[in-house]
């Protein structure tokens, strides 16, 4: 009888201790872990605009564009924007991708805008040359 009770008692004790050891290895609760959305900084909203360059200063990295009847000043911070700033000049039409950061307009990219055919001035008409009439044709 002792052997039969030992046969049931030993596995019962092993299961009891094994169950309590698994209960202690609990991972941290989801409430204590920081959420991914909170960890990431919000991306600034990127906006696109097109307008006419009124001034461009490569040294300071500032570009002023007249768009929608108001002047807007952009600061170029990326290398690509600084390179594009060196290529534009006053009265060029540009497309700018920018965002607002701490009250400043930050230009991310600039491209020269294509002029549409309706906006182009009509080409001057070519003057046709008139050849002088042959001398023999004048005498009759």
Protein Blocks (a to p, Z undefined) as FASTA:
>chain_A
ZZmmmmmmmmmmmmmmmmmmmmmmpccdfklpccfklmpccdddddddddddfbdcfkno
pacddeehiacddddfbfklmmmmmmpcehiacddddddeehiacdfbdcdddddfklpc
cddddddddddddfklmpZZ
